[in-house]
Structures are given as C-alpha cells and as structure tokens.
Amino acid sequence: MRAGALVRIILASSSPRRREIFALLGLPFEVVAPEFYEDGSPDCPPEREVLEFAIGKARSVAKDHRRSLVIGSDTMIVLEGKKIGKPADYADAGRILGALAGKTHRILTSVAILDDLGGPGLNLVEQVLVRMRPYSEADIERYLALGESLDKAGAYSIQGGGSALIESISGDYLAAVGLPLRPIARYLLSRGVKLPVDVDRLYEEKPFPNWQRF
C-alpha cells in the first residue's frame, strides 16, 4: 500500500467508547455494528475466547466491505480464573461488583484487524490489572443508581463513576476502557497510513475521561 494513501478504515463496533477512543487518532473512519453472536464456552481459555470474539466481529463486517481495514475488538474481565461479561440486570451487576470488591482482576481486550489491502492483519490481546477498593454494599448501591452498569463488562465504567471504585490500574488505560490505540497505530503506520497525531504524546497527555487519575 502506498505511503500516505487514503485508506478506508472501518471500526466493527456498536460501542460508543471504542468509537470515542479511535477518534483520538484523528483519522477518518466509519463505524459499522457487527452482526456476531458471542457464544462463549466455560471451557475456552479467556485469552482465546476474547480474541475469537474480536475476529468474529471484524469478519461479520469485512464480508460486506471489501478493500478496507476492518477493526474488531472485545473486552472480558477475569476474576480468579472466572470470565465475567456484562451483567444481565441490576441485581446481577450488584453481585458482580460485590465479587470484585477488594480484589485484583484482569481486563482482557482483544484487537483483530482484517486487512483486505494486502497486509498481514493483526491479532492481539492486551491485559490490564485492576485493583478495586474494598468498597461497601452502600457504595455499590450508590454506584448502581448512576445507571451505567448494564452495558459494561464487570458492571462498572472506568471512564465514568466506576473510577471511584478503583484503587489502581496497571497497564494500558485505553485497553481497560475498550480499545488499545498503540498497537493499532503501529499497524496503521506500518501500512503507510499517516497519523495526524503523535500517539506517544497522546498517551502522555491522556485526553480521555478519568485517564489522568491513573
């Protein structure tokens, strides 16, 4: 692919968070919601499953959008070896938050880039360690009242009010939110895409909600 050439980039996602994160690169891109059913298995290792979900999302979009770079992603929380997804309802969210309190869990965020322009593509999984405060049941109830739990893996929003429940984060903050930009930017640069922003400086300036706190 010729350096500096215009490239059609498609984010295969229905997540507003991933759209907001990718927009930090300053590139024109499209967003297409994937048609993919996340059929998980308790026997599948979390690193493998979260990557398979990202690949499935990207493939579901790429089949109808040729000559493009299609980016899929998925996020999963793992606590003491158990995979945790999005809560079914507020009662489930309360149970999940109670289980996370005072403990360290893993956030696994996968990226799959399908490159129909002659490139190798990219598959990866980023791990972030999150230590939660030993918050109380009353803290959980107050947080649930904010109404931001149901569409979040682990039932909390790092970039929202859920940050108050967190003691520390070790790893890429953006990966914890839902999309690690550094490896995506490296791949785009390797394919001759000119980035309007310096990604290293972006990570220094941290221009995303609550990023400065961690």
LINZIMO-V387695 format. One line per field, one symbol per residue. phi: phi as a letter, one per 20 degrees, with the letter a starting at -180 (. if undefined). A space follows every 50 residues. Layout:
# LINZIMO-V387695
phi->???
This chain:
# LINZIMO-V387695
phi->.fgnffcedceebdeffffffffffmefbdccffdbeeefcfeeggffff ffffffffffeffdcflbddddbbccdcclndfcdeffafffffffffff gmcdcdddcdccdedednefmbcbcddcecdefefefffffffgffmdef ddfnmbdfedffffeeebcdpfgffffqafegffffffffenfeefceff fgffelebgmfffc
